[in-house]
Amino acid sequence: MILKKGIQVKIISGKDKGKTGEILEINRSLQKVKIKSINLIKKHLKPTKENKGGIITKESFIHQSNIKNIDVEKKIKKEKSKK
C-alpha cells in the first residue's frame, strides 16, 4: 500500500473503525501513521514558561495494517465510470 502525507484513509479495525481521516505523519521504521482526529489520547503537560500546562488531547499513532487507502478506490471508480 502506498502511503503519503495528506492522503485520505479509512480505519478498518480498532476503536475508531469506520472513520476516515487524513495522514498527518508517517513513521516508516515502526510502520505506524498518525491520522487527523483518529486515536485521540489525553496527555498531561507540566506548566512551563512557554505554555500553561494541563490536559491536552492529541492524535496518537496507529499501525498501518489497520488502515485502508480510499483515494485509490476513488480513482479506480472514476476510471471505471469513464469507460
mmCIF file of the N, C-alpha and C atoms, coordinates in Angstrom:
data_MODEL
# 
_entry.id   MODEL 
# 
loop_
_atom_site.group_PDB 
_atom_site.id 
_atom_site.type_symbol 
_atom_site.label_atom_id 
_atom_site.label_alt_id 
_atom_site.label_comp_id 
_atom_site.label_asym_id 
_atom_site.label_entity_id 
_atom_site.label_seq_id 
_atom_site.pdbx_PDB_ins_code 
_atom_site.Cartn_x 
_atom_site.Cartn_y 
_atom_site.Cartn_z 
_atom_site.occupancy 
_atom_site.B_iso_or_equiv 
_atom_site.pdbx_formal_charge 
_atom_site.auth_seq_id 
_atom_site.auth_comp_id 
_atom_site.auth_asym_id 
_atom_site.auth_atom_id 
_atom_site.pdbx_PDB_model_num 
ATOM 1   N N  . MET A 1 1  ? 0.852   -1.176 0.000   1.00 0.00 ? 1  MET A N  1 
ATOM 2   C CA . MET A 1 1  ? 0.000   0.000  0.000   1.00 0.00 ? 1  MET A CA 1 
ATOM 3   C C  . MET A 1 1  ? 0.896   1.237  0.000   1.00 0.00 ? 1  MET A C  1 
ATOM 4   N N  . ILE A 1 2  ? 0.545   2.203  -0.832  1.00 0.00 ? 2  ILE A N  1 
ATOM 5   C CA . ILE A 1 2  ? 1.306   3.441  -0.922  1.00 0.00 ? 2  ILE A CA 1 
ATOM 6   C C  . ILE A 1 2  ? 0.719   4.448  0.061   1.00 0.00 ? 2  ILE A C  1 
ATOM 7   N N  . LEU A 1 3  ? 1.543   4.882  1.007   1.00 0.00 ? 3  LEU A N  1 
ATOM 8   C CA . LEU A 1 3  ? 1.110   5.856  1.994   1.00 0.00 ? 3  LEU A CA 1 
ATOM 9   C C  . LEU A 1 3  ? 1.927   7.126  1.833   1.00 0.00 ? 3  LEU A C  1 
ATOM 10  N N  . LYS A 1 4  ? 1.237   8.255  1.758   1.00 0.00 ? 4  LYS A N  1 
ATOM 11  C CA . LYS A 1 4  ? 1.881   9.555  1.675   1.00 0.00 ? 4  LYS A CA 1 
ATOM 12  C C  . LYS A 1 4  ? 1.161   10.503 2.610   1.00 0.00 ? 4  LYS A C  1 
ATOM 13  N N  . LYS A 1 5  ? 1.856   11.516 3.039   1.00 0.00 ? 5  LYS A N  1 
ATOM 14  C CA . LYS A 1 5  ? 1.270   12.539 3.892   1.00 0.00 ? 5  LYS A CA 1 
ATOM 15  C C  . LYS A 1 5  ? 0.189   13.276 3.112   1.00 0.00 ? 5  LYS A C  1 
ATOM 16  N N  . GLY A 1 6  ? -0.997  13.408 3.704   1.00 0.00 ? 6  GLY A N  1 
ATOM 17  C CA . GLY A 1 6  ? -2.076  14.165 3.079   1.00 0.00 ? 6  GLY A CA 1 
ATOM 18  C C  . GLY A 1 6  ? -3.136  13.333 2.379   1.00 0.00 ? 6  GLY A C  1 
ATOM 19  N N  . ILE A 1 7  ? -2.937  12.013 2.205   1.00 0.00 ? 7  ILE A N  1 
ATOM 20  C CA . ILE A 1 7  ? -3.958  11.211 1.528   1.00 0.00 ? 7  ILE A CA 1 
ATOM 21  C C  . ILE A 1 7  ? -5.049  10.793 2.511   1.00 0.00 ? 7  ILE A C  1 
ATOM 22  N N  . GLN A 1 8  ? -6.232  10.504 1.991   1.00 0.00 ? 8  GLN A N  1 
ATOM 23  C CA . GLN A 1 8  ? -7.380  10.093 2.791   1.00 0.00 ? 8  GLN A CA 1 
ATOM 24  C C  . GLN A 1 8  ? -7.337  8.583  3.014   1.00 0.00 ? 8  GLN A C  1 
ATOM 25  N N  . VAL A 1 9  ? -7.552  8.164  4.264   1.00 0.00 ? 9  VAL A N  1 
ATOM 26  C CA . VAL A 1 9  ? -7.576  6.743  4.601   1.00 0.00 ? 9  VAL A CA 1 
ATOM 27  C C  . VAL A 1 9  ? -8.795  6.447  5.460   1.00 0.00 ? 9  VAL A C  1 
ATOM 28  N N  . LYS A 1 10 ? -9.170  5.165  5.502   1.00 0.00 ? 10 LYS A N  1 
ATOM 29  C CA . LYS A 1 10 ? -10.289 4.702  6.320   1.00 0.00 ? 10 LYS A CA 1 
ATOM 30  C C  . LYS A 1 10 ? -9.752  3.695  7.324   1.00 0.00 ? 10 LYS A C  1 
ATOM 31  N N  . ILE A 1 11 ? -10.239 3.768  8.562   1.00 0.00 ? 11 ILE A N  1 
ATOM 32  C CA . ILE A 1 11 ? -9.819  2.845  9.613   1.00 0.00 ? 11 ILE A CA 1 
ATOM 33  C C  . ILE A 1 11 ? -10.646 1.572  9.471   1.00 0.00 ? 11 ILE A C  1 
ATOM 34  N N  . ILE A 1 12 ? -9.979  0.401  9.405   1.00 0.00 ? 12 ILE A N  1 
ATOM 35  C CA . ILE A 1 12 ? -10.691 -0.857 9.208   1.00 0.00 ? 12 ILE A CA 1 
ATOM 36  C C  . ILE A 1 12 ? -10.743 -1.719 10.458  1.00 0.00 ? 12 ILE A C  1 
ATOM 37  N N  . SER A 1 13 ? -10.013 -1.330 11.525  1.00 0.00 ? 13 SER A N  1 
ATOM 38  C CA . SER A 1 13 ? -10.109 -2.069 12.777  1.00 0.00 ? 13 SER A CA 1 
ATOM 39  C C  . SER A 1 13 ? -9.704  -1.174 13.940  1.00 0.00 ? 13 SER A C  1 
ATOM 40  N N  . GLY A 1 14 ? -10.131 -1.553 15.128  1.00 0.00 ? 14 GLY A N  1 
ATOM 41  C CA . GLY A 1 14 ? -9.813  -0.787 16.320  1.00 0.00 ? 14 GLY A CA 1 
ATOM 42  C C  . GLY A 1 14 ? -10.990 0.037  16.812  1.00 0.00 ? 14 GLY A C  1 
ATOM 43  N N  . LYS A 1 15 ? -10.720 0.895  17.792  1.00 0.00 ? 15 LYS A N  1 
ATOM 44  C CA . LYS A 1 15 ? -11.806 1.656  18.417  1.00 0.00 ? 15 LYS A CA 1 
ATOM 45  C C  . LYS A 1 15 ? -12.415 2.715  17.491  1.00 0.00 ? 15 LYS A C  1 
ATOM 46  N N  . ASP A 1 16 ? -11.694 3.134  16.465  1.00 0.00 ? 16 ASP A N  1 
ATOM 47  C CA . ASP A 1 16 ? -12.180 4.147  15.529  1.00 0.00 ? 16 ASP A CA 1 
ATOM 48  C C  . ASP A 1 16 ? -12.590 3.535  14.195  1.00 0.00 ? 16 ASP A C  1 
ATOM 49  N N  . LYS A 1 17 ? -12.988 2.285  14.192  1.00 0.00 ? 17 LYS A N  1 
ATOM 50  C CA . LYS A 1 17 ? -13.340 1.566  12.969  1.00 0.00 ? 17 LYS A CA 1 
ATOM 51  C C  . LYS A 1 17 ? -14.435 2.299  12.197  1.00 0.00 ? 17 LYS A C  1 
ATOM 52  N N  . GLY A 1 18 ? -14.221 2.458  10.874  1.00 0.00 ? 18 GLY A N  1 
ATOM 53  C CA . GLY A 1 18 ? -15.198 3.102  10.015  1.00 0.00 ? 18 GLY A CA 1 
ATOM 54  C C  . GLY A 1 18 ? -14.964 4.583  9.801   1.00 0.00 ? 18 GLY A C  1 
ATOM 55  N N  . LYS A 1 19 ? -14.130 5.220  10.620  1.00 0.00 ? 19 LYS A N  1 
ATOM 56  C CA . LYS A 1 19 ? -13.863 6.647  10.476  1.00 0.00 ? 19 LYS A CA 1 
ATOM 57  C C  . LYS A 1 19 ? -12.841 6.879  9.368   1.00 0.00 ? 19 LYS A C  1 
ATOM 58  N N  . THR A 1 20 ? -12.878 8.070  8.806   1.00 0.00 ? 20 THR A N  1 
ATOM 59  C CA . THR A 1 20 ? -11.909 8.442  7.782   1.00 0.00 ? 20 THR A CA 1 
ATOM 60  C C  . THR A 1 20 ? -11.149 9.675  8.229   1.00 0.00 ? 20 THR A C  1 
ATOM 61  N N  . GLY A 1 21 ? -9.941  9.823  7.701   1.00 0.00 ? 21 GLY A N  1 
ATOM 62  C CA . GLY A 1 21 ? -9.129  10.972 8.045   1.00 0.00 ? 21 GLY A CA 1 
ATOM 63  C C  . GLY A 1 21 ? -7.941  11.112 7.123   1.00 0.00 ? 21 GLY A C  1 
ATOM 64  N N  . GLU A 1 22 ? -7.181  12.172 7.345   1.00 0.00 ? 22 GLU A N  1 
ATOM 65  C CA . GLU A 1 22 ? -6.028  12.499 6.520   1.00 0.00 ? 22 GLU A CA 1 
ATOM 66  C C  . GLU A 1 22 ? -4.748  12.169 7.278   1.00 0.00 ? 22 GLU A C  1 
ATOM 67  N N  . ILE A 1 23 ? -3.765  11.597 6.584   1.00 0.00 ? 23 ILE A N  1 
ATOM 68  C CA . ILE A 1 23 ? -2.496  11.241 7.211   1.00 0.00 ? 23 ILE A CA 1 
ATOM 69  C C  . ILE A 1 23 ? -1.711  12.506 7.519   1.00 0.00 ? 23 ILE A C  1 
ATOM 70  N N  . LEU A 1 24 ? -1.285  12.633 8.801   1.00 0.00 ? 24 LEU A N  1 
ATOM 71  C CA . LEU A 1 24 ? -0.505  13.781 9.231   1.00 0.00 ? 24 LEU A CA 1 
ATOM 72  C C  . LEU A 1 24 ? 0.985   13.471 9.287   1.00 0.00 ? 24 LEU A C  1 
ATOM 73  N N  . GLU A 1 25 ? 1.320   12.247 9.705   1.00 0.00 ? 25 GLU A N  1 
ATOM 74  C CA . GLU A 1 25 ? 2.711   11.885 9.931   1.00 0.00 ? 25 GLU A CA 1 
ATOM 75  C C  . GLU A 1 25 ? 2.879   10.389 9.704   1.00 0.00 ? 25 GLU A C  1 
ATOM 76  N N  . ILE A 1 26 ? 4.053   9.984  9.206   1.00 0.00 ? 26 ILE A N  1 
ATOM 77  C CA . ILE A 1 26 ? 4.334   8.576  8.953   1.00 0.00 ? 26 ILE A CA 1 
ATOM 78  C C  . ILE A 1 26 ? 5.647   8.206  9.620   1.00 0.00 ? 26 ILE A C  1 
ATOM 79  N N  . ASN A 1 27 ? 5.653   7.090  10.369  1.00 0.00 ? 27 ASN A N  1 
ATOM 80  C CA . ASN A 1 27 ? 6.869   6.546  10.954  1.00 0.00 ? 27 ASN A CA 1 
ATOM 81  C C  . ASN A 1 27 ? 7.141   5.214  10.261  1.00 0.00 ? 27 ASN A C  1 
ATOM 82  N N  . ARG A 1 28 ? 7.984   5.230  9.245   1.00 0.00 ? 28 ARG A N  1 
ATOM 83  C CA . ARG A 1 28 ? 8.212   4.051  8.415   1.00 0.00 ? 28 ARG A CA 1 
ATOM 84  C C  . ARG A 1 28 ? 8.952   2.943  9.153   1.00 0.00 ? 28 ARG A C  1 
ATOM 85  N N  . SER A 1 29 ? 9.833   3.287  10.100  1.00 0.00 ? 29 SER A N  1 
ATOM 86  C CA . SER A 1 29 ? 10.587  2.259  10.811  1.00 0.00 ? 29 SER A CA 1 
ATOM 87  C C  . SER A 1 29 ? 9.693   1.424  11.730  1.00 0.00 ? 29 SER A C  1 
ATOM 88  N N  . LEU A 1 30 ? 8.666   2.048  12.312  1.00 0.00 ? 30 LEU A N  1 
ATOM 89  C CA . LEU A 1 30 ? 7.727   1.325  13.174  1.00 0.00 ? 30 LEU A CA 1 
ATOM 90  C C  . LEU A 1 30 ? 6.460   0.901  12.433  1.00 0.00 ? 30 LEU A C  1 
ATOM 91  N N  . GLN A 1 31 ? 6.327   1.293  11.160  1.00 0.00 ? 31 GLN A N  1 
ATOM 92  C CA . GLN A 1 31 ? 5.159   1.013  10.326  1.00 0.00 ? 31 GLN A CA 1 
ATOM 93  C C  . GLN A 1 31 ? 3.880   1.568  10.949  1.00 0.00 ? 31 GLN A C  1 
ATOM 94  N N  . LYS A 1 32 ? 3.944   2.815  11.408  1.00 0.00 ? 32 LYS A N  1 
ATOM 95  C CA . LYS A 1 32 ? 2.793   3.459  12.032  1.00 0.00 ? 32 LYS A CA 1 
ATOM 96  C C  . LYS A 1 32 ? 2.531   4.807  11.383  1.00 0.00 ? 32 LYS A C  1 
ATOM 97  N N  . VAL A 1 33 ? 1.266   5.234  11.434  1.00 0.00 ? 33 VAL A N  1 
ATOM 98  C CA . VAL A 1 33 ? 0.864   6.522  10.884  1.00 0.00 ? 33 VAL A CA 1 
ATOM 99  C C  . VAL A 1 33 ? 0.022   7.281  11.905  1.00 0.00 ? 33 VAL A C  1 
ATOM 100 N N  . LYS A 1 34 ? 0.052   8.604  11.803  1.00 0.00 ? 34 LYS A N  1 
ATOM 101 C CA . LYS A 1 34 ? -0.769  9.463  12.645  1.00 0.00 ? 34 LYS A CA 1 
ATOM 102 C C  . LYS A 1 34 ? -1.819  10.089 11.743  1.00 0.00 ? 34 LYS A C  1 
ATOM 103 N N  . ILE A 1 35 ? -3.095  9.946  12.105  1.00 0.00 ? 35 ILE A N  1 
ATOM 104 C CA . ILE A 1 35 ? -4.204  10.392 11.278  1.00 0.00 ? 35 ILE A CA 1 
ATOM 105 C C  . ILE A 1 35 ? -4.988  11.466 12.025  1.00 0.00 ? 35 ILE A C  1 
ATOM 106 N N  . LYS A 1 36 ? -5.409  12.484 11.287  1.00 0.00 ? 36 LYS A N  1 
ATOM 107 C CA . LYS A 1 36 ? -6.132  13.614 11.870  1.00 0.00 ? 36 LYS A CA 1 
ATOM 108 C C  . LYS A 1 36 ? -7.432  13.151 12.533  1.00 0.00 ? 36 LYS A C  1 
ATOM 109 N N  . SER A 1 37 ? -7.619  13.506 13.808  1.00 0.00 ? 37 SER A N  1 
ATOM 110 C CA . SER A 1 37 ? -8.824  13.227 14.605  1.00 0.00 ? 37 SER A CA 1 
ATOM 111 C C  . SER A 1 37 ? -9.088  11.733 14.824  1.00 0.00 ? 37 SER A C  1 
ATOM 112 N N  . ILE A 1 38 ? -8.061  10.887 14.733  1.00 0.00 ? 38 ILE A N  1 
ATOM 113 C CA . ILE A 1 38 ? -8.206  9.451  14.964  1.00 0.00 ? 38 ILE A CA 1 
ATOM 114 C C  . ILE A 1 38 ? -7.250  9.025  16.080  1.00 0.00 ? 38 ILE A C  1 
ATOM 115 N N  . ASN A 1 39 ? -7.693  8.087  16.917  1.00 0.00 ? 39 ASN A N  1 
ATOM 116 C CA . ASN A 1 39 ? -6.894  7.544  18.017  1.00 0.00 ? 39 ASN A CA 1 
ATOM 117 C C  . ASN A 1 39 ? -6.440  8.664  18.955  1.00 0.00 ? 39 ASN A C  1 
ATOM 118 N N  . LEU A 1 40 ? -7.397  9.456  19.419  1.00 0.00 ? 40 LEU A N  1 
ATOM 119 C CA . LEU A 1 40 ? -7.101  10.585 20.295  1.00 0.00 ? 40 LEU A CA 1 
ATOM 120 C C  . LEU A 1 40 ? -6.762  10.101 21.695  1.00 0.00 ? 40 LEU A C  1 
ATOM 121 N N  . ILE A 1 41 ? -5.722  10.697 22.290  1.00 0.00 ? 41 ILE A N  1 
ATOM 122 C CA . ILE A 1 41 ? -5.320  10.388 23.657  1.00 0.00 ? 41 ILE A CA 1 
ATOM 123 C C  . ILE A 1 41 ? -5.262  11.681 24.450  1.00 0.00 ? 41 ILE A C  1 
ATOM 124 N N  . LYS A 1 42 ? -5.342  11.559 25.762  1.00 0.00 ? 42 LYS A N  1 
ATOM 125 C CA . LYS A 1 42 ? -5.200  12.725 26.640  1.00 0.00 ? 42 LYS A CA 1 
ATOM 126 C C  . LYS A 1 42 ? -3.805  12.679 27.245  1.00 0.00 ? 42 LYS A C  1 
ATOM 127 N N  . LYS A 1 43 ? -3.124  13.820 27.208  1.00 0.00 ? 43 LYS A N  1 
ATOM 128 C CA . LYS A 1 43 ? -1.769  13.909 27.720  1.00 0.00 ? 43 LYS A CA 1 
ATOM 129 C C  . LYS A 1 43 ? -1.703  15.022 28.757  1.00 0.00 ? 43 LYS A C  1 
ATOM 130 N N  . HIS A 1 44 ? -1.076  14.733 29.888  1.00 0.00 ? 44 HIS A N  1 
ATOM 131 C CA . HIS A 1 44 ? -0.918  15.707 30.957  1.00 0.00 ? 44 HIS A CA 1 
ATOM 132 C C  . HIS A 1 44 ? 0.404   16.441 30.761  1.00 0.00 ? 44 HIS A C  1 
ATOM 133 N N  . LEU A 1 45 ? 0.347   17.771 30.681  1.00 0.00 ? 45 LEU A N  1 
ATOM 134 C CA . LEU A 1 45 ? 1.545   18.576 30.484  1.00 0.00 ? 45 LEU A CA 1 
ATOM 135 C C  . LEU A 1 45 ? 1.835   19.415 31.719  1.00 0.00 ? 45 LEU A C  1 
ATOM 136 N N  . LYS A 1 46 ? 3.099   19.446 32.093  1.00 0.00 ? 46 LYS A N  1 
ATOM 137 C CA . LYS A 1 46 ? 3.526   20.289 33.194  1.00 0.00 ? 46 LYS A CA 1 
ATOM 138 C C  . LYS A 1 46 ? 3.592   21.736 32.715  1.00 0.00 ? 46 LYS A C  1 
ATOM 139 N N  . PRO A 1 47 ? 3.256   22.679 33.573  1.00 0.00 ? 47 PRO A N  1 
ATOM 140 C CA . PRO A 1 47 ? 3.376   24.084 33.178  1.00 0.00 ? 47 PRO A CA 1 
ATOM 141 C C  . PRO A 1 47 ? 4.855   24.469 32.998  1.00 0.00 ? 47 PRO A C  1 
ATOM 142 N N  . THR A 1 48 ? 5.132   25.246 31.957  1.00 0.00 ? 48 THR A N  1 
ATOM 143 C CA . THR A 1 48 ? 6.472   25.790 31.726  1.00 0.00 ? 48 THR A CA 1 
ATOM 144 C C  . THR A 1 48 ? 6.340   27.285 31.468  1.00 0.00 ? 48 THR A C  1 
ATOM 145 N N  . LYS A 1 49 ? 7.459   27.929 31.171  1.00 0.00 ? 49 LYS A N  1 
ATOM 146 C CA . LYS A 1 49 ? 7.409   29.357 30.878  1.00 0.00 ? 49 LYS A CA 1 
ATOM 147 C C  . LYS A 1 49 ? 6.642   29.638 29.588  1.00 0.00 ? 49 LYS A C  1 
ATOM 148 N N  . GLU A 1 50 ? 6.735   28.706 28.622  1.00 0.00 ? 50 GLU A N  1 
ATOM 149 C CA . GLU A 1 50 ? 6.089   28.903 27.327  1.00 0.00 ? 50 GLU A CA 1 
ATOM 150 C C  . GLU A 1 50 ? 4.595   28.565 27.337  1.00 0.00 ? 50 GLU A C  1 
ATOM 151 N N  . ASN A 1 51 ? 4.212   27.450 28.000  1.00 0.00 ? 51 ASN A N  1 
ATOM 152 C CA . ASN A 1 51 ? 2.795   27.057 27.964  1.00 0.00 ? 51 ASN A CA 1 
ATOM 153 C C  . ASN A 1 51 ? 2.234   26.900 29.368  1.00 0.00 ? 51 ASN A C  1 
ATOM 154 N N  . LYS A 1 52 ? 0.909   26.938 29.436  1.00 0.00 ? 52 LYS A N  1 
ATOM 155 C CA . LYS A 1 52 ? 0.196   26.916 30.710  1.00 0.00 ? 52 LYS A CA 1 
ATOM 156 C C  . LYS A 1 52 ? 0.171   25.528 31.344  1.00 0.00 ? 52 LYS A C  1 
ATOM 157 N N  . GLY A 1 53 ? 0.214   24.482 30.517  1.00 0.00 ? 53 GLY A N  1 
ATOM 158 C CA . GLY A 1 53 ? 0.120   23.130 31.052  1.00 0.00 ? 53 GLY A CA 1 
ATOM 159 C C  . GLY A 1 53 ? -1.324  22.668 31.095  1.00 0.00 ? 53 GLY A C  1 
ATOM 160 N N  . GLY A 1 54 ? -1.577  21.543 31.738  1.00 0.00 ? 54 GLY A N  1 
ATOM 161 C CA . GLY A 1 54 ? -2.923  20.997 31.839  1.00 0.00 ? 54 GLY A CA 1 
ATOM 162 C C  . GLY A 1 54 ? -3.070  19.736 31.015  1.00 0.00 ? 54 GLY A C  1 
ATOM 163 N N  . ILE A 1 55 ? -4.300  19.364 30.722  1.00 0.00 ? 55 ILE A N  1 
ATOM 164 C CA . ILE A 1 55 ? -4.590  18.150 29.962  1.00 0.00 ? 55 ILE A CA 1 
ATOM 165 C C  . ILE A 1 55 ? -4.926  18.541 28.523  1.00 0.00 ? 55 ILE A C  1 
ATOM 166 N N  . ILE A 1 56 ? -4.182  17.975 27.573  1.00 0.00 ? 56 ILE A N  1 
ATOM 167 C CA . ILE A 1 56 ? -4.455  18.249 26.164  1.00 0.00 ? 56 ILE A CA 1 
ATOM 168 C C  . ILE A 1 56 ? -4.854  16.951 25.470  1.00 0.00 ? 56 ILE A C  1 
ATOM 169 N N  . THR A 1 57 ? -5.583  17.078 24.379  1.00 0.00 ? 57 THR A N  1 
ATOM 170 C CA . THR A 1 57 ? -5.979  15.925 23.568  1.00 0.00 ? 57 THR A CA 1 
ATOM 171 C C  . THR A 1 57 ? -5.212  15.994 22.263  1.00 0.00 ? 57 THR A C  1 
ATOM 172 N N  . LYS A 1 58 ? -4.567  14.870 21.889  1.00 0.00 ? 58 LYS A N  1 
ATOM 173 C CA . LYS A 1 58 ? -3.805  14.848 20.649  1.00 0.00 ? 58 LYS A CA 1 
ATOM 174 C C  . LYS A 1 58 ? -3.906  13.478 19.996  1.00 0.00 ? 58 LYS A C  1 
ATOM 175 N N  . GLU A 1 59 ? -3.516  13.422 18.712  1.00 0.00 ? 59 GLU A N  1 
ATOM 176 C CA . GLU A 1 59 ? -3.559  12.167 17.972  1.00 0.00 ? 59 GLU A CA 1 
ATOM 177 C C  . GLU A 1 59 ? -2.377  11.290 18.356  1.00 0.00 ? 59 GLU A C  1 
ATOM 178 N N  . SER A 1 60 ? -2.594  9.989  18.313  1.00 0.00 ? 60 SER A N  1 
ATOM 179 C CA . SER A 1 60 ? -1.536  9.023  18.550  1.00 0.00 ? 60 SER A CA 1 
ATOM 180 C C  . SER A 1 60 ? -1.370  8.175  17.296  1.00 0.00 ? 60 SER A C  1 
ATOM 181 N N  . PHE A 1 61 ? -0.279  7.428  17.236  1.00 0.00 ? 61 PHE A N  1 
ATOM 182 C CA . PHE A 1 61 ? -0.008  6.597  16.064  1.00 0.00 ? 61 PHE A CA 1 
ATOM 183 C C  . PHE A 1 61 ? -0.898  5.364  16.034  1.00 0.00 ? 61 PHE A C  1 
ATOM 184 N N  . ILE A 1 62 ? -1.171  4.871  14.826  1.00 0.00 ? 62 ILE A N  1 
ATOM 185 C CA . ILE A 1 62 ? -1.932  3.652  14.606  1.00 0.00 ? 62 ILE A CA 1 
ATOM 186 C C  . ILE A 1 62 ? -1.167  2.832  13.574  1.00 0.00 ? 62 ILE A C  1 
ATOM 187 N N  . HIS A 1 63 ? -1.187  1.502  13.704  1.00 0.00 ? 63 HIS A N  1 
ATOM 188 C CA . HIS A 1 63 ? -0.438  0.645  12.800  1.00 0.00 ? 63 HIS A CA 1 
ATOM 189 C C  . HIS A 1 63 ? -1.028  0.706  11.392  1.00 0.00 ? 63 HIS A C  1 
ATOM 190 N N  . GLN A 1 64 ? -0.157  0.673  10.393  1.00 0.00 ? 64 GLN A N  1 
ATOM 191 C CA . GLN A 1 64 ? -0.617  0.838  9.017   1.00 0.00 ? 64 GLN A CA 1 
ATOM 192 C C  . GLN A 1 64 ? -1.449  -0.329 8.507   1.00 0.00 ? 64 GLN A C  1 
ATOM 193 N N  . SER A 1 65 ? -1.424  -1.474 9.187   1.00 0.00 ? 65 SER A N  1 
ATOM 194 C CA . SER A 1 65 ? -2.261  -2.597 8.768   1.00 0.00 ? 65 SER A CA 1 
ATOM 195 C C  . SER A 1 65 ? -3.728  -2.364 9.126   1.00 0.00 ? 65 SER A C  1 
ATOM 196 N N  . ASN A 1 66 ? -4.008  -1.382 9.958   1.00 0.00 ? 66 ASN A N  1 
ATOM 197 C CA . ASN A 1 66 ? -5.372  -1.087 10.389  1.00 0.00 ? 66 ASN A CA 1 
ATOM 198 C C  . ASN A 1 66 ? -6.036  -0.003 9.553   1.00 0.00 ? 66 ASN A C  1 
ATOM 199 N N  . ILE A 1 67 ? -5.400  0.417  8.464   1.00 0.00 ? 67 ILE A N  1 
ATOM 200 C CA . ILE A 1 67 ? -5.984  1.453  7.620   1.00 0.00 ? 67 ILE A CA 1 
ATOM 201 C C  . ILE A 1 67 ? -6.069  0.984  6.177   1.00 0.00 ? 67 ILE A C  1 
ATOM 202 N N  . LYS A 1 68 ? -6.952  1.654  5.428   1.00 0.00 ? 68 LYS A N  1 
ATOM 203 C CA . LYS A 1 68 ? -7.141  1.353  4.009   1.00 0.00 ? 68 LYS A CA 1 
ATOM 204 C C  . LYS A 1 68 ? -7.148  2.671  3.250   1.00 0.00 ? 68 LYS A C  1 
ATOM 205 N N  . ASN A 1 69 ? -6.404  2.730  2.160   1.00 0.00 ? 69 ASN A N  1 
ATOM 206 C CA . ASN A 1 69 ? -6.313  3.934  1.341   1.00 0.00 ? 69 ASN A CA 1 
ATOM 207 C C  . ASN A 1 69 ? -7.603  4.084  0.534   1.00 0.00 ? 69 ASN A C  1 
ATOM 208 N N  . ILE A 1 70 ? -8.343  5.191  0.738   1.00 0.00 ? 70 ILE A N  1 
ATOM 209 C CA . ILE A 1 70 ? -9.591  5.373  -0.013  1.00 0.00 ? 70 ILE A CA 1 
ATOM 210 C C  . ILE A 1 70 ? -9.410  6.288  -1.208  1.00 0.00 ? 70 ILE A C  1 
ATOM 211 N N  . ASP A 1 71 ? -8.276  6.994  -1.312  1.00 0.00 ? 71 ASP A N  1 
ATOM 212 C CA . ASP A 1 71 ? -8.001  7.806  -2.500  1.00 0.00 ? 71 ASP A CA 1 
ATOM 213 C C  . ASP A 1 71 ? -7.837  6.910  -3.723  1.00 0.00 ? 71 ASP A C  1 
ATOM 214 N N  . VAL A 1 72 ? -7.220  5.741  -3.559  1.00 0.00 ? 72 VAL A N  1 
ATOM 215 C CA . VAL A 1 72 ? -7.017  4.802  -4.663  1.00 0.00 ? 72 VAL A CA 1 
ATOM 216 C C  . VAL A 1 72 ? -8.362  4.268  -5.146  1.00 0.00 ? 72 VAL A C  1 
ATOM 217 N N  . GLU A 1 73 ? -9.264  3.962  -4.209  1.00 0.00 ? 73 GLU A N  1 
ATOM 218 C CA . GLU A 1 73 ? -10.589 3.456  -4.574  1.00 0.00 ? 73 GLU A CA 1 
ATOM 219 C C  . GLU A 1 73 ? -11.362 4.483  -5.398  1.00 0.00 ? 73 GLU A C  1 
ATOM 220 N N  . LYS A 1 74 ? -11.256 5.758  -5.036  1.00 0.00 ? 74 LYS A N  1 
ATOM 221 C CA . LYS A 1 74 ? -11.954 6.811  -5.771  1.00 0.00 ? 74 LYS A CA 1 
ATOM 222 C C  . LYS A 1 74 ? -11.433 6.908  -7.199  1.00 0.00 ? 74 LYS A C  1 
ATOM 223 N N  . LYS A 1 75 ? -10.109 6.792  -7.382  1.00 0.00 ? 75 LYS A N  1 
ATOM 224 C CA . LYS A 1 75 ? -9.521  6.853  -8.712  1.00 0.00 ? 75 LYS A CA 1 
ATOM 225 C C  . LYS A 1 75 ? -9.989  5.680  -9.565  1.00 0.00 ? 75 LYS A C  1 
ATOM 226 N N  . ILE A 1 76 ? -10.048 4.476  -8.972  1.00 0.00 ? 76 ILE A N  1 
ATOM 227 C CA . ILE A 1 76 ? -10.479 3.279  -9.707  1.00 0.00 ? 76 ILE A CA 1 
ATOM 228 C C  . ILE A 1 76 ? -11.940 3.429  -10.142 1.00 0.00 ? 76 ILE A C  1 
ATOM 229 N N  . LYS A 1 77 ? -12.789 3.925  -9.244  1.00 0.00 ? 77 LYS A N  1 
ATOM 230 C CA . LYS A 1 77 ? -14.201 4.108  -9.586  1.00 0.00 ? 77 LYS A CA 1 
ATOM 231 C C  . LYS A 1 77 ? -14.381 5.131  -10.700 1.00 0.00 ? 77 LYS A C  1 
ATOM 232 N N  . LYS A 1 78 ? -13.582 6.209  -10.679 1.00 0.00 ? 78 LYS A N  1 
ATOM 233 C CA . LYS A 1 78 ? -13.664 7.233  -11.722 1.00 0.00 ? 78 LYS A CA 1 
ATOM 234 C C  . LYS A 1 78 ? -13.262 6.653  -13.069 1.00 0.00 ? 78 LYS A C  1 
ATOM 235 N N  . GLU A 1 79 ? -12.187 5.829  -13.077 1.00 0.00 ? 79 GLU A N  1 
ATOM 236 C CA . GLU A 1 79 ? -11.726 5.227  -14.326 1.00 0.00 ? 79 GLU A CA 1 
ATOM 237 C C  . GLU A 1 79 ? -12.753 4.270  -14.892 1.00 0.00 ? 79 GLU A C  1 
ATOM 238 N N  . LYS A 1 80 ? -13.416 3.494  -14.028 1.00 0.00 ? 80 LYS A N  1 
ATOM 239 C CA . LYS A 1 80 ? -14.443 2.557  -14.489 1.00 0.00 ? 80 LYS A CA 1 
ATOM 240 C C  . LYS A 1 80 ? -15.658 3.289  -15.042 1.00 0.00 ? 80 LYS A C  1 
ATOM 241 N N  . SER A 1 81 ? -16.009 4.410  -14.419 1.00 0.00 ? 81 SER A N  1 
ATOM 242 C CA . SER A 1 81 ? -17.188 5.158  -14.867 1.00 0.00 ? 81 SER A CA 1 
ATOM 243 C C  . SER A 1 81 ? -16.923 5.864  -16.210 1.00 0.00 ? 81 SER A C  1 
ATOM 244 N N  . LYS A 1 82 ? -15.667 6.179  -16.510 1.00 0.00 ? 82 LYS A N  1 
ATOM 245 C CA . LYS A 1 82 ? -15.333 6.815  -17.784 1.00 0.00 ? 82 LYS A CA 1 
ATOM 246 C C  . LYS A 1 82 ? -15.458 5.848  -18.936 1.00 0.00 ? 82 LYS A C  1 
ATOM 247 N N  . LYS A 1 83 ? -15.214 4.550  -18.691 1.00 0.00 ? 83 LYS A N  1 
ATOM 248 C CA . LYS A 1 83 ? -15.259 3.540  -19.768 1.00 0.00 ? 83 LYS A CA 1 
ATOM 249 C C  . LYS A 1 83 ? -16.637 3.189  -20.126 1.00 0.00 ? 83 LYS A C  1 
# 
